[in-house]
């Protein structure tokens, strides 16, 4: 990993050689945003959608986008290994200021960093993961993909310490999302996920699943899900760009459905993999 090539402020260099100032506002304040972009067979996946979400996050924190979409493509592509499935982590902070001050500096150059890592989707048709439900203690701008992730880190760590893969979050008795994922549930034969609001990050994988459901006339809905409704769901999934679609077979120690990945998951796992191959 230390010799892995990364991008930092206009240079491609080994990760071990990458350095930023301790005065960088990302380090001091968490003042920045990030994006995670899958690449399948060496090609960036749904890049326009990811860059649109990046632009929305930058706008939300009042930071000018340093590149056009085409420039982002040219910048990120050299990091990819031909033919490999990887994910690109892209982070932009407001940059290094001459002094620590909560107010925005008048003149400052953003810090742009990107690196790649592997993708390990869930492919086991016989086993899923465990999750726990927790109160959503995060801030109100969850639709901004900000690097200020301490609340998410603490929620996810609590799940890990309890032998679970994810913390599934609720606010005022209704599902929001996972600590690092979106959540789907099959309720009365309908694939359901919470609607897009500032309470959730609008996942690209989430959008693709809904697109596939509508294309194949599979019943789906975007609506509020109560904790009781989720606990009675026949299937629960967590979804993200790096983990794709993972079936949850145990929530809070109680079996979900028959305790195995369900028929909806099996169908969508195949649909998603076929969709990826169609774009390669």
KEMILUM-758857 format. One record per atom (N, C-alpha, C): residue in one letter; x, y, z. Coordinates in steps of 0.02 Angstrom, whole numbers, padded with zeros to 5 digits, always signed. Example, Ala and Ser with C-alpha at 12.3 -4.5 7.8 and 13.67 -1.06 7.14 Angstrom:
BEGIN
A+00660-00284+00390 A+00615-00225+00390 A+00660-00165+00390 S+00642-00112+00354 S+00684-00053+00357 S+00645+00002+00394 
//
This chain:
BEGIN
X+00040-00061+00000 X+00000+00000+00000 X+00042+00064+00000 X+00099+00069+00036 X+00138+00131+00036 X+00161+00152-00033 X+00171+00104-00079 X+00195+00121-00146 X+00138+00132-00195 X+00075+00126-00171 X+00018+00138-00214 X+00019+00210-00238 X+00004+00220-00302 X+00004+00288-00330 X-00061+00323-00311 X-00054+00384-00287 X-00112+00426-00270 X-00106+00492-00308 X-00158+00531-00305 X-00157+00599-00334 X-00163+00649-00277 X-00120+00700-00277 X-00124+00752-00227 X-00103+00819-00258 X-00151+00864-00264 X-00137+00932-00286 X-00095+00937-00349 X-00116+00900-00400 X-00084+00906-00465 X-00028+00856-00477 X-00013+00813-00428 X+00042+00765-00436 X+00017+00693-00425 X+00046+00647-00463 X+00038+00575-00450 X+00101+00551-00416 X+00095+00523-00357 X+00154+00504-00319 X+00137+00446-00273 X+00188+00410-00246 X+00175+00355-00200 X+00140+00381-00137 X+00095+00341-00110 X+00058+00361-00050 X+00106+00380+00006 X+00161+00344+00013 X+00208+00358+00068 X+00239+00427+00062 X+00239+00456+00002 X+00269+00522-00008 X+00219+00579-00004 X+00155+00563+00006 X+00103+00614+00006 X+00100+00650+00073 X+00099+00716+00072 X+00097+00756+00133 X+00054+00817+00123 X+00018+00836+00177 X-00020+00898+00176 X-00001+00938+00239 X-00017+01002+00238 X-00002+01046+00294 X-00046+01030+00354 X-00018+01036+00414 X-00059+01028+00474 X-00110+01085+00481 X-00102+01137+00441 X-00149+01193+00442 X-00206+01182+00392 X-00207+01124+00359 X-00262+01110+00313 X-00328+01108+00351 X-00378+01141+00325 X-00442+01146+00361 X-00479+01079+00363 X-00461+01034+00319 X-00489+00966+00325 X-00464+00933+00388 X-00400+00943+00404 X-00370+00914+00465 X-00395+00950+00527 X-00400+01016+00525 X-00418+01055+00584 X-00493+01057+00598 X-00534+01059+00545 X-00605+01069+00555 X-00649+01014+00523 X-00619+00969+00485 X-00661+00925+00444 X-00698+00964+00391 X-00666+01018+00367 X-00697+01064+00320 X-00684+01039+00248 X-00726+00994+00225 X-00717+00967+00158 X-00771+00916+00142 X-00768+00890+00082 X-00816+00839+00059 X-00778+00783+00025 X-00813+00728+00013 X-00780+00671-00020 X-00830+00636-00066 X-00804+00592-00107 X-00846+00552-00151 X-00811+00485-00160 X-00850+00431-00167 X-00823+00364-00180 X-00853+00340-00246 X-00810+00325-00294 X-00832+00308-00362 X-00807+00239-00381 X-00851+00191-00392 X-00828+00125-00414 X-00800+00128-00486 X-00757+00081-00501 X-00733+00071-00569 X-00733-00003-00583 X-00769-00024-00634 X-00773-00095-00651 X-00737-00107-00717 X-00695-00159-00717 X-00654-00175-00775 X-00613-00114-00798 X-00591-00075-00749 X-00548-00018-00764 X-00584+00043-00788 X-00652+00044-00786 X-00691+00101-00810 X-00733+00130-00754 X-00731+00196-00746 X-00768+00230-00694 X-00843+00219-00705 X-00878+00203-00651 X-00948+00182-00653 X-00993+00240-00632 X-01040+00257-00675 X-01088+00311-00661 X-01052+00375-00639 X-00999+00392-00675 X-00958+00449-00655 X-00999+00513-00653 X-01042+00525-00702 X-01080+00587-00704 X-01124+00594-00642 X-01155+00538-00620 X-01197+00541-00560 X-01155+00557-00498 X-01097+00526-00493 X-01053+00539-00435 X-01028+00611-00436 X-01010+00636-00494 X-00985+00705-00498 X-01041+00756-00485 X-01102+00739-00504 X-01158+00783-00488 X-01169+00786-00413 X-01164+00728-00379 X-01170+00728-00306 X-01113+00766-00274 X-01052+00758-00302 X-00994+00796-00277 X-01007+00871-00283 X-01032+00892-00341 X-01046+00963-00352 X-01098+00989-00302 X-01148+00948-00287 X-01199+00969-00238 X-01168+00976-00168 X-01124+00929-00150 X-01091+00933-00084 X-01047+00996-00080 X-01009+01009-00134 X-00966+01069-00135 X-01008+01132-00129 X-01063+01134-00164 X-01107+01192-00161 X-01135+01201-00090 X-01151+01145-00057 X-01180+01148+00010 X-01131+01178+00060 X-01066+01167+00051 X-01017+01196+00098 X-00985+01259+00070 X-01012+01284+00014 X-00990+01347-00017 X-00916+01345-00037 X-00899+01291-00071 X-00831+01282-00097 X-00836+01271-00172 X-00800+01312-00210 X-00804+01308-00283 X-00773+01243-00308 X-00807+01212-00356 X-00781+01151-00386 X-00717+01167-00424 X-00661+01135-00408 X-00597+01153-00440 X-00590+01127-00511 X-00635+01080-00533 X-00627+01051-00600 X-00694+01040-00633 X-00693+01037-00700 X-00751+01017-00738 X-00758+00941-00736 X-00815+00916-00759 X-00824+00843-00761 X-00771+00809-00803 X-00755+00838-00860 X-00705+00807-00904 X-00636+00809-00871 X-00620+00863-00836 X-00556+00866-00801 X-00552+00815-00745 X-00608+00804-00710 X-00609+00753-00658 X-00596+00684-00689 X-00627+00669-00745 X-00617+00605-00778 X-00543+00596-00796 X-00513+00648-00825 X-00443+00643-00845 X-00397+00637-00784 X-00416+00667-00729 X-00375+00665-00668 X-00377+00596-00635 X-00436+00565-00634 X-00446+00503-00596 X-00426+00441-00636 X-00434+00442-00701 X-00422+00383-00742 X-00352+00354-00735 X-00299+00395-00732 X-00232+00365-00726 X-00221+00324-00662 X-00264+00333-00612 X-00256+00294-00550 X-00281+00222-00557 X-00321+00209-00608 X-00353+00144-00615 X-00307+00092-00647 X-00315+00031-00625 X-00279-00025-00655 X-00322-00054-00710 X-00296-00062-00771 X-00336-00088-00827 X-00368-00155-00810 X-00433-00159-00823 X-00469-00222-00813 X-00488-00239-00742 X-00468-00198-00693 X-00480-00214-00623 X-00543-00181-00596 X-00574-00212-00546 X-00630-00181-00509 X-00601-00145-00449 X-00611-00081-00445 X-00584-00040-00391 X-00633+00014-00371 X-00618+00049-00318 X-00656+00109-00300 X-00608+00167-00291 X-00630+00225-00313 X-00590+00286-00306 X-00617+00326-00248 X-00573+00344-00202 X-00591+00390-00147 X-00565+00458-00166 X-00610+00507-00171 X-00592+00576-00190 X-00611+00622-00133 X-00564+00664-00110 X-00577+00710-00055 X-00554+00780-00074 X-00595+00828-00059 X-00578+00899-00070 X-00590+00937-00006 X-00538+00970+00019 X-00546+01013+00077 X-00538+01086+00056 X-00554+01130+00101 X-00549+01202+00085 X-00477+01224+00078 X-00430+01183+00103 X-00359+01197+00094 X-00326+01220+00158 X-00262+01238+00152 X-00221+01259+00209 X-00223+01335+00215 X-00241+01359+00275 X-00245+01431+00289 X-00187+01452+00333 X-00168+01517+00333 X-00112+01539+00373 X-00125+01537+00448 X-00188+01537+00469 X-00204+01533+00540 X-00268+01494+00550 X-00278+01468+00611 X-00339+01431+00626 X-00394+01480+00644 X-00444+01482+00602 X-00501+01527+00611 X-00562+01493+00582 X-00617+01491+00620 X-00676+01457+00597 X-00703+01488+00532 X-00698+01553+00525 X-00722+01586+00464 X-00680+01567+00404 X-00711+01568+00344 X-00676+01550+00283 X-00619+01599+00270 X-00560+01575+00253 X-00506+01620+00231 X-00526+01655+00166 X-00501+01715+00155 X-00519+01752+00095 X-00487+01722+00032 X-00425+01703+00037 X-00390+01674-00020 X-00359+01608+00001 X-00379+01555-00032 X-00355+01489-00013 X-00363+01441-00072 X-00317+01394-00078 X-00319+01345-00132 X-00344+01278-00104 X-00396+01249-00131 X-00421+01185-00105 X-00369+01130-00110 X-00372+01083-00063 X-00331+01023-00066 X-00371+00968-00099 X-00343+00937-00151 X-00377+00884-00188 X-00336+00820-00182 X-00367+00767-00158 X-00333+00704-00146 X-00375+00647-00174 X-00344+00598-00206 X-00380+00540-00231 X-00336+00478-00226 X-00367+00421-00209 X-00332+00357-00206 X-00380+00302-00226 X-00354+00243-00240 X-00397+00187-00258 X-00388+00129-00209 X-00440+00088-00205 X-00436+00026-00165 X-00481-00026-00199 X-00479-00087-00173 X-00517-00141-00203 X-00591-00138-00186 X-00630-00176-00224 X-00702-00184-00211 X-00716-00257-00194 X-00754-00268-00140 X-00770-00336-00120 X-00845-00343-00109 X-00884-00351-00163 X-00956-00358-00156 X-00975-00423-00120 X-01034-00423-00090 X-01060-00483-00058 X-01087-00529-00111 X-01063-00590-00115 X-01084-00637-00168 X-01111-00703-00141 X-01112-00712-00075 X-01132-00775-00045 X-01209-00781-00044 X-01238-00827-00082 X-01311-00833-00085 X-01342-00866-00023 X-01300-00893+00020 X-01325-00931+00078 X-01318-00895+00145 X-01279-00841+00146 X-01267-00807+00209 X-01271-00732+00201 X-01296-00699+00254 X-01299-00626+00256 X-01261-00601+00316 X-01276-00539+00338 X-01240-00508+00393 X-01289-00489+00448 X-01261-00473+00506 X-01300-00449+00563 X-01296-00373+00566 X-01350-00343+00592 X-01352-00270+00601 X-01388-00255+00666 X-01376-00195+00692 X-01412-00171+00751 X-01446-00106+00734 X-01501-00091+00769 X-01535-00027+00760 X-01511+00021+00813 X-01501+00085+00794 X-01478+00136+00840 X-01511+00202+00823 X-01514+00246+00872 X-01540+00313+00861 X-01491+00352+00818 X-01517+00388+00768 X-01476+00427+00722 X-01454+00491+00758 X-01390+00493+00776 X-01363+00550+00815 X-01323+00599+00773 X-01329+00594+00707 X-01288+00635+00662 X-01319+00704+00653 X-01282+00748+00615 X-01307+00816+00603 X-01363+00816+00552 X-01389+00876+00537 X-01449+00881+00495 X-01435+00883+00421 X-01371+00886+00401 X-01355+00891+00330 X-01325+00826+00303 X-01359+00771+00316 X-01332+00705+00296 X-01331+00696+00221 X-01367+00738+00183 X-01366+00732+00110 X-01303+00765+00081 X-01264+00799+00122 X-01198+00825+00102 X-01145+00774+00121 X-01105+00752+00072 X-01056+00700+00084 X-00993+00732+00114 X-01000+00754+00176 X-00946+00790+00211 X-00897+00741+00244 X-00835+00764+00254 X-00785+00721+00285 X-00791+00721+00361 X-00837+00760+00389 X-00849+00762+00461 X-00891+00701+00480 X-00859+00644+00489 X-00893+00580+00496 X-00886+00548+00565 X-00869+00588+00616 X-00858+00559+00682 X-00920+00523+00708 X-00979+00552+00699 X-01040+00520+00723 X-01050+00453+00688 X-01038+00451+00622 X-01044+00388+00584 X-00993+00336+00609 X-00932+00360+00623 X-00880+00315+00647 X-00900+00283+00714 X-00926+00324+00759 X-00945+00298+00825 X-01004+00249+00820 X-01052+00264+00776 X-01109+00219+00767 X-01086+00152+00737 X-01045+00156+00686 X-01020+00095+00654 X-00977+00054+00702 X-00935+00088+00742 X-00893+00052+00789 X-00934+00015+00841 X-00989+00046+00864 X-01033+00012+00911 X-01061-00052+00880 X-01079-00048+00816 X-01104-00108+00782 X-01050-00162+00778 X-00989-00143+00760 X-00934-00191+00755 X-00921-00224+00822 X-00922-00184+00876 X-00909-00212+00942 X-00963-00261+00964 X-01021-00257+00933 X-01075-00304+00949 X-01079-00361+00898 X-01026-00368+00857 X-01023-00422+00808 X-01066-00412+00747 X-01082-00349+00731 X-01126-00333+00675 X-01088-00296+00620 X-01116-00299+00560 X-01084-00267+00502 X-01105-00194+00495 X-01162-00175+00523 X-01186-00107+00513 X-01234-00086+00568 X-01237-00020+00580 X-01288+00010+00623 X-01342+00039+00578 X-01403+00017+00587 X-01460+00043+00549 X-01494+00096+00592 X-01502+00156+00564 X-01518+00215+00604 X-01591+00236+00598 X-01616+00261+00655 X-01685+00285+00658 X-01686+00354+00690 X-01730+00397+00664 X-01742+00463+00693 X-01816+00471+00704 X-01836+00484+00765 X-01907+00491+00783 X-01947+00430+00763 X-01916+00371+00769 X-01952+00309+00756 X-01953+00286+00684 X-01921+00324+00639 X-01921+00306+00568 X-01851+00297+00541 X-01844+00249+00496 X-01780+00232+00466 X-01751+00290+00427 X-01686+00303+00437 X-01651+00350+00393 X-01606+00311+00346 X-01550+00285+00372 X-01504+00245+00331 X-01456+00208+00378 X-01404+00177+00350 X-01353+00146+00391 X-01298+00197+00406 X-01253+00178+00451 X-01198+00223+00468 X-01154+00236+00407 X-01150+00187+00361 X-01111+00197+00299 X-01146+00163+00241 X-01212+00170+00237 X-01250+00135+00186 X-01320+00163+00181 X-01354+00148+00126 X-01426+00156+00121 X-01459+00090+00140 X-01523+00091+00155 X-01559+00032+00178 X-01621+00020+00136 X-01631-00042+00116 X-01691-00064+00081 X-01725-00118+00124 X-01791-00124+00116 X-01828-00177+00149 X-01883-00202+00102 X-01896-00267+00105 X-01953-00295+00069 X-02010-00301+00119 X-02062-00261+00108 X-02119-00258+00154 X-02183-00273+00115 X-02216-00327+00133 X-02277-00349+00098 X-02266-00355+00023 X-02207-00382+00005 X-02192-00395-00065 X-02170-00335-00106 X-02157-00279-00072 X-02136-00218-00107 X-02067-00198-00082 X-02021-00186-00129 X-01954-00163-00111 X-01959-00089-00093 X-01941-00072-00031 X-01954-00005-00005 X-01890+00024+00024 X-01881+00090+00015 X-01825+00126+00043 X-01848+00196+00061 X-01818+00228+00112 X-01839+00296+00130 X-01829+00345+00072 X-01872+00396+00067 X-01864+00445+00013 X-01803+00489+00025 X-01782+00524-00027 X-01725+00570-00022 X-01746+00632+00017 X-01711+00644+00072 X-01720+00703+00114 X-01651+00722+00140 X-01644+00780+00173 X-01579+00796+00203 X-01557+00747+00257 X-01601+00700+00277 X-01584+00651+00329 X-01544+00593+00303 X-01540+00586+00235 X-01501+00530+00208 X-01456+00554+00152 X-01402+00516+00140 X-01359+00529+00083 X-01388+00493+00023 X-01401+00527-00032 X-01431+00495-00091 X-01381+00451-00127 X-01382+00387-00113 X-01332+00341-00140 X-01343+00327-00214 X-01288+00321-00252 X-01293+00304-00322 X-01316+00231-00330 X-01290+00186-00288 X-01313+00116-00290 X-01388+00113-00274 X-01410+00152-00227 X-01482+00156-00211 X-01522+00174-00273 X-01500+00224-00310 X-01536+00246-00369 X-01538+00191-00423 X-01482+00156-00431 X-01478+00103-00481 X-01527+00047-00464 X-01532+00029-00401 X-01578-00024-00380 X-01650-00005-00397 X-01668+00057-00384 X-01736+00079-00401 X-01746+00080-00476 X-01696+00101-00514 X-01701+00100-00587 X-01711+00029-00613 X-01673-00019-00586 X-01680-00088-00607 X-01748-00116-00589 X-01773-00098-00529 X-01839-00122-00509 X-01892-00098-00558 X-01890-00034-00575 X-01940-00006-00620 X-01934-00034-00690 X-01872-00044-00713 X-01861-00072-00779 X-01889-00143-00785 X-01884-00181-00731 X-01906-00251-00733 X-01974-00260-00699 X-02010-00205-00692 X-02078-00204-00663 X-02083-00242-00597 X-02034-00231-00554 X-02034-00260-00487 X-02062-00207-00440 X-02112-00222-00400 X-02142-00172-00356 X-02091-00139-00311 X-02090-00072-00312 X-02043-00035-00269 X-02075+00030-00247 X-02049+00058-00193 X-02078+00119-00165 X-02026+00157-00126 X-02031+00223-00128 X-01990+00267-00086 X-02038+00298-00035 X-02036+00274+00027 X-02081+00299+00078 X-02051+00288+00147 X-02079+00324+00196 X-02056+00317+00265 X-02067+00247+00290 X-02017+00222+00328 X-02021+00154+00356 X-02013+00159+00432 X-02064+00138+00469 X-02060+00139+00541 X-02017+00082+00567 X-01996+00087+00630 X-01955+00034+00658 X-01994-00032+00660 X-02058-00029+00677 X-02098-00090+00679 X-02104-00121+00610 X-02112-00080+00559 X-02118-00106+00490 X-02053-00140+00469 X-01997-00109+00487 X-01933-00139+00468 X-01923-00206+00504 X-01941-00208+00567 X-01931-00271+00605 X-01975-00327+00578 X-02028-00310+00542 X-02072-00361+00513 X-02058-00373+00438 X-02006-00342+00412 X-01989-00350+00341 X-01965-00421+00327 X-01981-00446+00267 X-01958-00513+00248 X-01886-00513+00225 X-01861-00454+00202 X-01791-00446+00183 X-01768-00376+00202 X-01705-00370+00221 X-01673-00305+00232 X-01606-00306+00198 X-01589-00251+00163 X-01523-00245+00131 X-01490-00181+00153 X-01424-00181+00152 X-01385-00119+00156 X-01347-00113+00091 X-01341-00052+00064 X-01311-00042-00002 X-01262+00016+00000 X-01208+00009-00039 X-01159+00063-00047 X-01118+00049-00110 X-01079+00099-00130 X-01039+00092-00191 X-00986+00039-00185 X-00956+00031-00126 X-00901-00016-00118 X-00923-00085-00097 X-00982-00091-00066 X-01006-00156-00044 X-01067-00181-00084 X-01092-00137-00128 X-01148-00153-00171 X-01210-00171-00130 X-01236-00232-00134 X-01299-00250-00101 X-01287-00307-00052 X-01295-00294+00012 X-01281-00345+00063 X-01346-00362+00100 X-01364-00427+00103 X-01424-00446+00140 X-01412-00448+00215 X-01458-00419+00252 X-01456-00423+00325 X-01503-00479+00346 X-01476-00528+00382 X-01517-00587+00401 X-01531-00588+00476 X-01503-00539+00513 X-01514-00536+00585 X-01513-00462+00605 X-01568-00438+00635 X-01572-00369+00658 X-01588-00370+00733 X-01542-00342+00772 X-01551-00339+00845 X-01561-00408+00875 X-01528-00459+00846 X-01532-00526+00873 X-01592-00565+00850 X-01635-00535+00810 X-01694-00570+00784 X-01684-00587+00711 X-01706-00646+00691 X-01698-00669+00623 X-01740-00626+00575 X-01711-00608+00518 X-01747-00573+00465 X-01770-00626+00415 X-01835-00628+00401 X-01862-00678+00355 X-01847-00748+00379 X-01817-00789+00335 X-01800-00857+00354 X-01727-00863+00376 X-01694-00805+00387 X-01625-00806+00410 X-01575-00816+00355 X-01597-00814+00292 X-01553-00822+00233 X-01565-00764+00185 X-01518-00750+00140 X-01532-00701+00088 X-01595-00721+00050 X-01640-00672+00039 X-01705-00689+00011 X-01707-00687-00065 X-01765-00703-00093 X-01773-00707-00165 X-01764-00639-00199 X-01785-00585-00165 X-01775-00518-00194 X-01700-00504-00199 X-01663-00520-00147 X-01591-00507-00149 X-01558-00548-00204 X-01575-00610-00210 X-01547-00652-00263 X-01561-00623-00332 X-01621-00599-00342 X-01640-00568-00406 X-01599-00505-00419 X-01595-00461-00369 X-01561-00397-00379 X-01485-00404-00381 X-01459-00453-00346 X-01387-00465-00352 X-01370-00482-00425 X-01410-00526-00456 X-01397-00544-00525 X-01409-00485-00572 X-01464-00448-00561 X-01478-00390-00603 X-01422-00339-00600 X-01396-00327-00540 X-01343-00278-00531 X-01278-00300-00565 X-01261-00365-00557 X-01200-00390-00589 X-01207-00389-00665 X-01265-00406-00690 X-01277-00403-00763 X-01272-00332-00788 X-01298-00285-00749 X-01296-00215-00769 X-01223-00191-00772 X-01183-00209-00723 X-01112-00191-00724 X-01078-00218-00787 X-01092-00281-00802 X-01060-00313-00861 X-01081-00278-00925 X-01143-00255-00928 X-01168-00223-00989 X-01132-00157-01003 X-01103-00127-00952 X-01068-00063-00959 X-00993-00071-00969 X-00967-00132-00957 X-00895-00143-00959 X-00869-00140-01031 
//
